[in-house]
Amino acid sequence: MKEVKKNEILIKKDEIPKKFYYIVDGEVENNKKIYRKGNFIALIHCLIQTKVSDNYKIRKNAKLMEFSDINDIDKDYIDDFLKYVSKYTNNIIFKNSIGEKISINELVKNKESFIKGDTGDLDFSNDEELNELLNTFDYFVNDKQLQITLPESFEEYKKELKDAIIELNISKFINYSKMGLYNYEENWDDFLDELIDIAITINDRALVLYLLYIAGMKMRDYKKINDLIKKNWEFLRFNNNNIWIDYAMRFVNNQLLFEEVLKK
């Protein structure tokens, strides 16, 4: 535990931090934000070795945990770490299936590379079938959203979505699903399971992956998300290798992400 007094500079402007910090107590600030208990400081800058743009100064006497590697984070701080990481992983990133596990450090670096437009590490062009699926999935996630009028009731909404899949009107389905995600408070769990079954019936892998992506955003029970993934694992298998789905879902299902850390 590191104890730091008010007004001390924790990290100087333009410094490339060798460590990152977790706030156990107290407050840290820079010119843009105040960081309180439960926040990480300079995690991304430390991992990818980039300069911080402002001084990080102690605003109130602070107790900090300091780390030099992401895998050193204590289990007590896992939940807060997941919340932090989720801010940087709100988009799916793909990496070609190469038959080996990827470290969390690489995942964060790949995310940063993706933001900067450097996709060299994200090449999956060697597998045409997988390439086609992920391009389709990318279209589902990033397609321009049209303005539509949603039904008033959740039951009517569910019918519209199911009909859109059955009619293979995927554009309508994507627009309805995006707009409806946060407009209905009803429980989506069973409905998502039902939609996935329909997508499997019409043999649409990209749509199944998209529905799992939605499940990751909509569901709050990690066990249920894991159960959905396991249930549909075989359908999404490529060449007897499931690694690619692990890459894709790791960003939506942060519980899976940390299962890899805890094994180390």
C-alpha positions as CSV (number, residue, x, y, z in Angstrom):
1,M,0.0,0.0,0.0
2,K,1.4,3.4,-1.0
3,E,0.3,6.5,1.1
4,V,0.5,9.8,-0.6
5,K,-0.1,13.3,0.8
6,K,-2.4,16.0,-0.6
7,N,-0.9,18.1,-3.4
8,E,1.9,15.6,-4.2
9,I,2.4,14.8,-7.9
10,L,1.8,11.2,-8.5
11,I,2.6,11.2,-12.3
12,K,4.1,14.2,-14.1
13,K,2.8,15.5,-17.4
14,D,4.5,13.9,-20.4
15,E,5.8,11.1,-18.3
16,I,5.5,7.5,-19.5
17,P,4.4,5.7,-16.3
18,K,6.1,2.5,-15.3
19,K,3.3,1.7,-12.9
20,F,-0.4,2.1,-12.6
21,Y,-2.5,2.7,-9.5
22,Y,-5.7,1.7,-7.8
23,I,-7.3,4.2,-5.4
24,V,-8.1,2.5,-2.1
25,D,-8.9,5.8,-0.4
26,G,-8.6,9.5,-1.2
27,E,-8.7,11.4,-4.5
28,V,-6.5,12.0,-7.4
29,E,-7.0,14.7,-10.1
30,N,-5.8,16.0,-13.4
31,N,-7.0,18.9,-15.4
32,K,-10.0,17.0,-16.7
33,K,-11.2,14.7,-14.0
34,I,-11.3,13.8,-10.3
35,Y,-10.6,10.1,-9.6
36,R,-12.0,8.7,-6.4
37,K,-12.0,5.4,-4.5
38,G,-12.3,2.4,-6.8
39,N,-10.7,4.0,-9.9
40,F,-7.5,3.0,-11.7
41,I,-4.9,5.7,-12.6
42,A,-2.7,5.5,-15.8
43,L,-3.5,1.9,-16.5
44,I,-3.7,2.2,-20.3
45,H,-0.8,4.6,-20.5
46,C,1.4,2.1,-18.5
47,L,0.4,-0.9,-20.5
48,I,1.0,0.6,-23.9
49,Q,3.8,3.0,-22.7
50,T,2.4,6.3,-23.8
51,K,2.8,9.7,-22.2
52,V,0.2,11.1,-19.9
53,S,-1.2,14.5,-21.1
54,D,-1.6,16.1,-17.6
55,N,-0.1,15.9,-14.1
56,Y,-1.9,13.5,-11.8
57,K,-2.0,15.2,-8.4
58,I,-3.2,14.0,-5.1
59,R,-6.4,16.0,-4.3
60,K,-7.0,14.4,-0.9
61,N,-4.6,12.2,1.1
62,A,-4.6,8.9,-0.7
63,K,-3.9,5.2,-0.2
64,L,-3.0,3.5,-3.4
65,M,-2.2,0.1,-4.6
66,E,0.5,0.2,-7.3
67,F,1.1,-2.4,-10.1
68,S,3.5,-2.8,-12.9
69,D,1.6,-5.6,-14.7
70,I,-2.1,-6.2,-15.3
71,N,-1.9,-9.8,-14.1
72,D,-0.6,-8.6,-10.7
73,I,-4.0,-7.1,-9.8
74,D,-5.3,-8.5,-6.6
75,K,-8.6,-10.4,-6.7
76,D,-10.1,-7.9,-4.3
77,Y,-10.0,-5.3,-7.0
78,I,-11.3,-7.4,-9.9
79,D,-14.8,-5.9,-10.1
80,D,-13.5,-2.3,-10.3
81,F,-10.9,-3.4,-12.9
82,L,-13.7,-4.9,-15.0
83,K,-15.7,-1.7,-14.9
84,Y,-12.6,0.3,-15.9
85,V,-11.7,-2.0,-18.7
86,S,-15.2,-2.0,-20.1
87,K,-14.9,1.7,-20.8
88,Y,-12.1,0.8,-23.3
89,T,-13.7,-2.3,-24.7
90,N,-17.2,-1.2,-25.8
91,N,-16.4,-2.3,-29.4
92,I,-15.7,-5.8,-30.5
93,I,-12.1,-6.4,-31.7
94,F,-11.2,-9.4,-33.8
95,K,-7.9,-11.3,-34.0
96,N,-7.3,-14.2,-36.3
97,S,-7.6,-17.7,-34.8
98,I,-4.1,-18.9,-34.4
99,G,-4.6,-21.7,-31.8
100,E,-3.1,-20.0,-28.8
101,K,-4.3,-17.8,-25.9
102,I,-3.9,-14.1,-26.0
103,S,-2.8,-12.1,-22.9
104,I,-4.9,-9.4,-21.5
105,N,-2.0,-6.9,-22.1
106,E,-2.3,-7.7,-25.8
107,L,-6.0,-7.3,-25.7
108,V,-5.7,-3.8,-24.4
109,K,-2.9,-3.0,-26.9
110,N,-5.1,-4.3,-29.7
111,K,-7.9,-2.0,-28.6
112,E,-5.6,1.0,-28.6
113,S,-4.3,0.1,-32.0
114,F,-7.8,-0.2,-33.3
115,I,-8.7,3.2,-32.0
116,K,-5.6,4.7,-33.7
117,G,-6.6,3.0,-37.0
118,D,-3.7,0.5,-36.9
119,T,-5.3,-2.9,-37.7
120,G,-2.1,-4.8,-38.5
121,D,-2.5,-7.0,-35.5
122,L,-6.2,-7.7,-36.3
123,D,-5.8,-9.4,-39.6
124,F,-8.0,-12.5,-40.1
125,S,-7.9,-12.6,-43.9
126,N,-6.3,-16.0,-44.1
127,D,-9.6,-17.7,-43.3
128,E,-12.1,-16.7,-45.9
129,E,-15.1,-18.1,-44.2
130,L,-14.3,-16.5,-40.9
131,N,-13.4,-13.3,-42.7
132,E,-16.8,-13.2,-44.3
133,L,-18.6,-13.9,-41.0
134,L,-16.7,-11.2,-39.1
135,N,-17.2,-8.6,-41.8
136,T,-20.9,-9.4,-41.7
137,F,-20.9,-9.1,-37.9
138,D,-19.1,-5.8,-38.1
139,Y,-21.8,-4.6,-40.5
140,F,-24.4,-5.6,-38.0
141,V,-22.7,-3.7,-35.1
142,N,-21.6,-0.6,-37.0
143,D,-24.3,-0.1,-39.7
144,K,-25.9,3.3,-39.7
145,Q,-29.0,3.3,-37.6
146,L,-32.3,4.4,-39.2
147,Q,-35.0,6.2,-37.3
148,I,-38.0,4.0,-36.8
149,T,-41.1,4.0,-34.6
150,L,-41.0,1.2,-32.0
151,P,-44.2,-0.6,-30.9
152,E,-45.5,0.5,-27.5
153,S,-45.5,-3.0,-25.9
154,F,-42.6,-5.4,-25.5
155,E,-44.8,-8.2,-26.8
156,E,-45.4,-6.4,-30.1
157,Y,-41.7,-5.5,-30.2
158,K,-40.7,-9.2,-29.8
159,K,-43.1,-10.2,-32.6
160,E,-41.6,-7.6,-35.0
161,L,-38.0,-8.9,-34.2
162,K,-38.9,-12.5,-34.7
163,D,-40.8,-11.8,-37.9
164,A,-37.8,-9.8,-39.2
165,I,-35.5,-12.8,-38.7
166,I,-37.9,-15.3,-40.2
167,E,-38.5,-13.0,-43.2
168,L,-34.7,-12.6,-43.5
169,N,-35.2,-8.8,-43.3
170,I,-31.9,-8.4,-41.4
171,S,-31.7,-4.6,-41.9
172,K,-35.0,-4.2,-40.1
173,F,-33.9,-6.6,-37.4
174,I,-30.7,-4.7,-36.7
175,N,-32.5,-1.4,-36.5
176,Y,-35.2,-2.7,-34.3
177,S,-32.8,-4.4,-32.0
178,K,-30.5,-1.4,-31.6
179,M,-33.3,1.0,-30.9
180,G,-35.2,-1.3,-28.6
181,L,-32.3,-2.3,-26.4
182,Y,-32.9,0.4,-23.8
183,N,-36.5,1.2,-24.5
184,Y,-38.0,-1.8,-22.8
185,E,-37.5,-2.7,-19.1
186,E,-38.8,-6.3,-19.4
187,N,-36.5,-9.3,-19.0
188,W,-34.8,-10.1,-22.2
189,D,-33.0,-13.3,-21.1
190,D,-35.5,-15.9,-22.5
191,F,-36.3,-13.8,-25.5
192,L,-32.6,-13.6,-26.5
193,D,-32.3,-17.4,-26.1
194,E,-35.4,-17.8,-28.4
195,L,-33.9,-15.4,-31.0
196,I,-30.6,-17.3,-31.1
197,D,-32.5,-20.5,-31.7
198,I,-34.3,-18.9,-34.7
199,A,-30.9,-17.6,-36.0
200,I,-29.5,-21.1,-35.7
201,T,-32.5,-22.5,-37.6
202,I,-31.8,-20.2,-40.5
203,N,-28.1,-21.1,-40.2
204,D,-26.8,-17.5,-39.7
205,R,-23.6,-17.6,-37.6
206,A,-23.1,-13.8,-37.8
207,L,-26.6,-13.2,-36.5
208,V,-26.0,-15.6,-33.6
209,L,-22.8,-13.8,-32.7
210,Y,-24.6,-10.5,-32.9
211,L,-27.3,-11.8,-30.6
212,L,-24.6,-12.9,-28.1
213,Y,-23.1,-9.4,-28.4
214,I,-26.5,-8.0,-27.5
215,A,-26.8,-10.5,-24.6
216,G,-23.5,-9.2,-23.3
217,M,-24.8,-5.6,-23.2
218,K,-28.3,-6.4,-21.9
219,M,-27.8,-9.2,-19.4
220,R,-26.2,-8.6,-16.0
221,D,-25.9,-12.2,-14.9
222,Y,-22.5,-13.5,-16.1
223,K,-23.5,-17.1,-15.5
224,K,-26.4,-16.7,-17.9
225,I,-24.2,-15.1,-20.6
226,N,-21.7,-17.9,-20.2
227,D,-24.5,-20.5,-20.4
228,L,-25.7,-18.9,-23.7
229,I,-22.2,-19.0,-25.1
230,K,-21.6,-22.6,-24.1
231,K,-25.0,-23.6,-25.5
232,N,-24.2,-22.2,-28.9
233,W,-20.5,-23.0,-28.9
234,E,-20.7,-25.9,-31.4
235,F,-22.7,-23.9,-33.9
236,L,-20.1,-21.2,-33.9
237,R,-17.1,-23.6,-34.2
238,F,-14.7,-23.1,-37.1
239,N,-12.3,-25.9,-38.1
240,N,-12.5,-27.5,-34.6
241,N,-11.2,-24.3,-33.0
242,N,-13.2,-22.1,-30.7
243,I,-10.5,-19.5,-30.0
244,W,-11.9,-16.9,-32.3
245,I,-15.2,-16.7,-30.4
246,D,-13.3,-16.3,-27.2
247,Y,-11.6,-13.2,-28.7
248,A,-14.8,-11.8,-30.0
249,M,-16.8,-12.3,-26.8
250,R,-14.1,-11.4,-24.3
251,F,-15.0,-7.7,-24.8
252,V,-18.6,-8.2,-24.1
253,N,-18.3,-10.8,-21.4
254,N,-15.7,-9.4,-19.0
255,Q,-16.2,-12.3,-16.7
256,L,-14.7,-14.6,-19.3
257,L,-11.8,-12.1,-19.7
258,F,-10.9,-12.4,-16.0
259,E,-11.3,-16.2,-15.9
260,E,-8.1,-16.2,-18.0
261,V,-6.3,-14.0,-15.5
262,L,-7.2,-16.1,-12.5
263,K,-5.8,-19.2,-14.2
264,K,-2.4,-17.7,-14.2
